[in-house]
Amino acid sequence: EKPHKCPKCNKGVRWSSDLIKHQRTHTGEKPHSCLECGKSFRDFSAFTQHHQTHVAEKPCVCFQCGNCF
């Protein structure tokens, strides 16, 4: 069930937090800004993934090839 509906496009989402993120596609709001380069993001997970490009640390290791990401 998707009880939270977007008033602009009527898209249904399961969680109210997902509705807030979805509504940013209509408003263009990007509240998460990178202090390193100034790039902005709609959701925190995209910001976090981007931030990894600026740090030497690569926390994810592929178990098949051994490469770090």
Backbone as JSON Lines, residues from 0, in Angstrom:
{"i":0,"aa":"E","n":[0.84,-1.18,0.0],"ca":[0.0,0.0,0.0],"c":[0.88,1.25,0.0]}
{"i":1,"aa":"K","n":[0.44,2.27,-0.73],"ca":[1.19,3.53,-0.83],"c":[0.26,4.68,-0.42]}
{"i":2,"aa":"P","n":[0.17,4.92,0.88],"ca":[-0.82,5.89,1.38],"c":[-0.46,7.36,1.2]}
{"i":3,"aa":"H","n":[0.79,7.66,0.92],"ca":[1.21,9.06,0.8],"c":[1.23,9.45,-0.67]}
{"i":4,"aa":"K","n":[0.38,10.41,-1.04],"ca":[0.24,10.81,-2.44],"c":[0.81,12.21,-2.67]}
{"i":5,"aa":"C","n":[1.53,12.35,-3.77],"ca":[2.06,13.65,-4.16],"c":[0.91,14.52,-4.68]}
{"i":6,"aa":"P","n":[0.76,15.73,-4.15],"ca":[-0.32,16.6,-4.62],"c":[-0.11,17.12,-6.04]}
{"i":7,"aa":"K","n":[1.11,17.07,-6.55],"ca":[1.4,17.56,-7.91],"c":[1.1,16.52,-8.97]}
{"i":8,"aa":"C","n":[1.55,15.27,-8.74],"ca":[1.44,14.25,-9.8],"c":[0.69,13.0,-9.36]}
{"i":9,"aa":"N","n":[0.26,12.97,-8.1],"ca":[-0.51,11.86,-7.54],"c":[0.28,10.56,-7.39]}
{"i":10,"aa":"K","n":[1.59,10.63,-7.49],"ca":[2.41,9.44,-7.27],"c":[2.26,9.01,-5.81]}
{"i":11,"aa":"G","n":[2.08,7.71,-5.6],"ca":[1.95,7.19,-4.26],"c":[3.27,6.6,-3.77]}
{"i":12,"aa":"V","n":[3.58,6.86,-2.52],"ca":[4.78,6.29,-1.89],"c":[4.39,5.72,-0.53]}
{"i":13,"aa":"R","n":[5.22,4.84,-0.06],"ca":[4.92,4.14,1.18],"c":[5.19,4.98,2.43]}
{"i":14,"aa":"W","n":[6.26,5.75,2.4],"ca":[6.69,6.48,3.59],"c":[6.61,7.99,3.36]}
{"i":15,"aa":"S","n":[6.31,8.74,4.41],"ca":[6.23,10.2,4.29],"c":[7.59,10.79,3.93]}
{"i":16,"aa":"S","n":[8.66,10.18,4.42],"ca":[10.0,10.68,4.08],"c":[10.28,10.52,2.58]}
{"i":17,"aa":"D","n":[9.76,9.46,1.98],"ca":[9.92,9.27,0.53],"c":[9.11,10.31,-0.24]}
{"i":18,"aa":"L","n":[7.96,10.7,0.3],"ca":[7.16,11.74,-0.34],"c":[7.91,13.07,-0.34]}
{"i":19,"aa":"I","n":[8.56,13.38,0.76],"ca":[9.34,14.62,0.85],"c":[10.44,14.61,-0.21]}
{"i":20,"aa":"K","n":[11.16,13.49,-0.32],"ca":[12.22,13.38,-1.34],"c":[11.63,13.49,-2.74]}
{"i":21,"aa":"H","n":[10.49,12.83,-2.98],"ca":[9.87,12.89,-4.3],"c":[9.45,14.31,-4.65]}
{"i":22,"aa":"Q","n":[8.88,15.02,-3.71],"ca":[8.41,16.38,-3.98],"c":[9.55,17.31,-4.4]}
{"i":23,"aa":"R","n":[10.76,16.98,-4.01],"ca":[11.91,17.79,-4.43],"c":[12.13,17.71,-5.94]}
{"i":24,"aa":"T","n":[11.64,16.65,-6.59],"ca":[11.76,16.58,-8.05],"c":[10.92,17.66,-8.7]}
{"i":25,"aa":"H","n":[9.85,18.08,-8.03],"ca":[8.99,19.14,-8.57],"c":[9.5,20.53,-8.21]}
{"i":26,"aa":"T","n":[10.07,20.67,-7.02],"ca":[10.51,21.99,-6.56],"c":[11.93,22.32,-6.98]}
{"i":27,"aa":"G","n":[12.72,21.28,-7.27],"ca":[14.12,21.49,-7.62],"c":[15.01,21.68,-6.4]}
{"i":28,"aa":"E","n":[14.43,21.54,-5.22],"ca":[15.21,21.72,-3.98],"c":[16.28,20.65,-3.86]}
{"i":29,"aa":"K","n":[17.48,21.08,-3.52],"ca":[18.61,20.18,-3.29],"c":[19.31,20.63,-2.01]}
{"i":30,"aa":"P","n":[18.81,20.17,-0.86],"ca":[19.29,20.69,0.42],"c":[20.63,20.16,0.91]}
{"i":31,"aa":"H","n":[21.16,19.14,0.26],"ca":[22.42,18.55,0.72],"c":[23.55,19.0,-0.19]}
{"i":32,"aa":"S","n":[24.42,19.87,0.31],"ca":[25.5,20.45,-0.49],"c":[26.86,19.93,-0.06]}
{"i":33,"aa":"C","n":[27.69,19.66,-1.04],"ca":[29.06,19.2,-0.8],"c":[29.93,20.41,-0.46]}
{"i":34,"aa":"L","n":[30.6,20.35,0.67],"ca":[31.48,21.45,1.07],"c":[32.76,21.48,0.25]}
{"i":35,"aa":"E","n":[33.11,20.35,-0.36],"ca":[34.34,20.27,-1.16],"c":[34.19,20.95,-2.52]}
{"i":36,"aa":"C","n":[33.08,20.7,-3.2],"ca":[32.94,21.19,-4.58],"c":[31.69,22.02,-4.83]}
{"i":37,"aa":"G","n":[30.77,22.05,-3.87],"ca":[29.57,22.86,-4.02],"c":[28.41,22.18,-4.71]}
{"i":38,"aa":"K","n":[28.58,20.96,-5.18],"ca":[27.5,20.25,-5.85],"c":[26.4,19.94,-4.83]}
{"i":39,"aa":"S","n":[25.14,20.03,-5.28],"ca":[24.0,19.82,-4.38],"c":[23.2,18.59,-4.79]}
{"i":40,"aa":"F","n":[22.52,18.01,-3.79],"ca":[21.78,16.76,-4.0],"c":[20.42,16.82,-3.33]}
{"i":41,"aa":"R","n":[19.45,16.12,-3.93],"ca":[18.1,16.07,-3.38],"c":[18.02,15.19,-2.14]}
{"i":42,"aa":"D","n":[18.76,14.08,-2.15],"ca":[18.67,13.18,-0.99],"c":[20.05,12.89,-0.41]}
{"i":43,"aa":"F","n":[20.04,12.56,0.86],"ca":[21.29,12.4,1.6],"c":[22.11,11.22,1.1]}
{"i":44,"aa":"S","n":[21.46,10.16,0.66],"ca":[22.21,8.99,0.2],"c":[23.03,9.31,-1.05]}
{"i":45,"aa":"A","n":[22.48,10.11,-1.95],"ca":[23.23,10.52,-3.14],"c":[24.4,11.42,-2.75]}
{"i":46,"aa":"F","n":[24.17,12.29,-1.77],"ca":[25.24,13.15,-1.28],"c":[26.36,12.31,-0.67]}
{"i":47,"aa":"T","n":[26.0,11.33,0.14],"ca":[27.0,10.48,0.78],"c":[27.82,9.73,-0.25]}
{"i":48,"aa":"Q","n":[27.16,9.2,-1.26],"ca":[27.87,8.49,-2.32],"c":[28.83,9.43,-3.05]}
{"i":49,"aa":"H","n":[28.37,10.65,-3.34],"ca":[29.22,11.63,-4.0],"c":[30.42,12.0,-3.13]}
{"i":50,"aa":"H","n":[30.18,12.17,-1.84],"ca":[31.25,12.59,-0.93],"c":[32.43,11.62,-0.96]}
{"i":51,"aa":"Q","n":[32.16,10.36,-1.19],"ca":[33.22,9.36,-1.25],"c":[34.22,9.65,-2.37]}
{"i":52,"aa":"T","n":[33.82,10.42,-3.38],"ca":[34.75,10.76,-4.46],"c":[35.83,11.72,-3.98]}
{"i":53,"aa":"H","n":[35.6,12.39,-2.86],"ca":[36.55,13.37,-2.35],"c":[37.48,12.82,-1.28]}
{"i":54,"aa":"V","n":[37.16,11.67,-0.75],"ca":[37.98,11.11,0.32],"c":[38.75,9.89,-0.19]}
{"i":55,"aa":"A","n":[39.91,9.67,0.39],"ca":[40.74,8.55,-0.04],"c":[40.18,7.21,0.44]}
{"i":56,"aa":"E","n":[39.37,7.26,1.48],"ca":[38.81,6.05,2.06],"c":[37.82,5.39,1.1]}
{"i":57,"aa":"K","n":[37.95,4.09,0.92],"ca":[37.05,3.33,0.06],"c":[36.5,2.17,0.89]}
{"i":58,"aa":"P","n":[35.33,2.38,1.51],"ca":[34.84,1.42,2.5],"c":[34.26,0.12,1.95]}
{"i":59,"aa":"C","n":[33.92,0.05,0.67],"ca":[33.29,-1.15,0.12],"c":[34.29,-1.98,-0.67]}
{"i":60,"aa":"V","n":[34.39,-3.25,-0.33],"ca":[35.3,-4.16,-1.02],"c":[34.48,-5.21,-1.76]}
{"i":61,"aa":"C","n":[34.77,-5.39,-3.04],"ca":[34.11,-6.42,-3.84],"c":[34.7,-7.78,-3.47]}
{"i":62,"aa":"F","n":[33.85,-8.7,-3.09],"ca":[34.32,-10.02,-2.68],"c":[34.74,-10.89,-3.87]}
{"i":63,"aa":"Q","n":[34.33,-10.51,-5.08],"ca":[34.71,-11.29,-6.26],"c":[36.05,-10.85,-6.83]}
{"i":64,"aa":"C","n":[36.24,-9.53,-6.96],"ca":[37.48,-9.05,-7.61],"c":[38.47,-8.44,-6.63]}
{"i":65,"aa":"G","n":[38.03,-8.09,-5.42],"ca":[38.92,-7.51,-4.44],"c":[39.1,-6.01,-4.55]}
{"i":66,"aa":"N","n":[38.49,-5.37,-5.55],"ca":[38.61,-3.92,-5.71],"c":[37.83,-3.2,-4.63]}
{"i":67,"aa":"C","n":[38.32,-2.01,-4.28],"ca":[37.65,-1.17,-3.29],"c":[36.91,-0.05,-3.99]}
{"i":68,"aa":"F","n":[35.78,0.3,-3.43],"ca":[34.95,1.38,-3.99],"c":[34.5,2.31,-2.9]}
